Amino acid sequence: MKKDETGNNRLKNLNELIMLSAWGAVLVVASFLFLFVGIWVDAALNTGPFFMLGMLILAVFLVMARLYIEFKKTNDRMGNIRKRHA
């Protein structure tokens, strides 16, 4: 493999890892958004914290499931790093 191809692969790998690390911010934003929607629904329907907790759990579950899917795609694209860099 030529040197420029190796550098290009490393840049692609770095971009993939940066995209995966952005999921932490997505988790926080989605959690707060769903939490506030749950609070609003609870206030409108005069229920306890049922919708708030349900929406929060739903947000965490959906983001973690999406993160897992993205991780599997990235892992398949990057391949086995040990084999490439050995």
C-alpha positions as CSV (number, residue, x, y, z in Angstrom):
1,M,0.0,0.0,0.0
2,K,1.3,3.4,-0.9
3,K,2.0,6.1,1.7
4,D,-0.8,8.4,0.4
5,E,-3.3,5.6,0.6
6,T,-2.3,4.8,4.2
7,G,-2.7,8.5,5.1
8,N,-6.1,8.6,3.4
9,N,-7.2,5.4,5.3
10,R,-6.1,7.0,8.6
11,L,-8.0,10.2,7.8
12,K,-11.2,8.1,7.0
13,N,-10.8,6.2,10.3
14,L,-10.4,9.4,12.2
15,N,-13.5,10.8,10.6
16,E,-15.4,7.7,11.5
17,L,-14.3,7.8,15.2
18,I,-15.2,11.5,15.4
19,M,-18.7,10.8,14.1
20,L,-19.1,8.0,16.7
21,S,-17.9,10.3,19.5
22,A,-20.6,12.9,18.6
23,W,-23.2,10.4,19.7
24,G,-22.6,11.4,23.3
25,A,-23.9,14.9,22.5
26,V,-26.8,13.4,20.7
27,L,-27.7,11.3,23.8
28,V,-27.7,14.4,26.0
29,V,-29.8,16.5,23.7
30,A,-32.3,13.7,22.9
31,S,-32.6,12.9,26.7
32,F,-33.4,16.5,27.6
33,L,-35.7,17.0,24.7
34,F,-37.7,13.8,25.5
35,L,-37.6,14.7,29.2
36,F,-39.1,18.1,28.6
37,V,-41.8,16.7,26.3
38,G,-42.6,14.1,29.0
39,I,-42.9,16.8,31.6
40,W,-45.2,18.8,29.3
41,V,-47.4,15.8,28.6
42,D,-47.5,15.0,32.3
43,A,-48.6,18.6,33.1
44,A,-51.2,18.7,30.4
45,L,-52.8,15.3,31.4
46,N,-52.2,15.9,35.1
47,T,-50.4,12.5,35.5
48,G,-47.4,11.7,37.7
49,P,-43.9,11.4,36.3
50,F,-45.0,8.5,34.1
51,F,-44.6,10.2,30.7
52,M,-41.5,12.0,31.8
53,L,-39.8,8.7,32.8
54,G,-41.1,6.8,29.9
55,M,-39.9,9.4,27.4
56,L,-36.5,9.6,29.0
57,I,-36.1,5.8,28.9
58,L,-37.3,5.8,25.3
59,A,-34.8,8.5,24.3
60,V,-31.9,6.6,25.9
61,F,-33.0,3.3,24.3
62,L,-33.4,4.8,20.8
63,V,-30.1,6.6,20.9
64,M,-28.2,3.6,22.2
65,A,-29.7,1.4,19.6
66,R,-28.8,3.8,16.8
67,L,-25.3,4.1,18.2
68,Y,-24.9,0.4,18.2
69,I,-26.0,0.3,14.5
70,E,-23.5,3.0,13.6
71,F,-20.8,1.3,15.5
72,K,-21.4,-2.0,13.6
73,K,-21.3,-0.2,10.3
74,T,-18.1,1.7,11.2
75,N,-16.5,-1.5,12.5
76,D,-17.3,-3.3,9.2
77,R,-15.9,-0.4,7.1
78,M,-12.8,0.0,9.2
79,G,-12.1,-3.7,9.3
80,N,-9.7,-5.3,11.7
81,I,-7.2,-2.7,12.7
82,R,-4.8,-5.2,14.1
83,K,-4.5,-6.9,10.7
84,R,-3.9,-3.6,8.9
85,H,-1.4,-2.1,11.3
86,A,0.6,-5.3,12.2
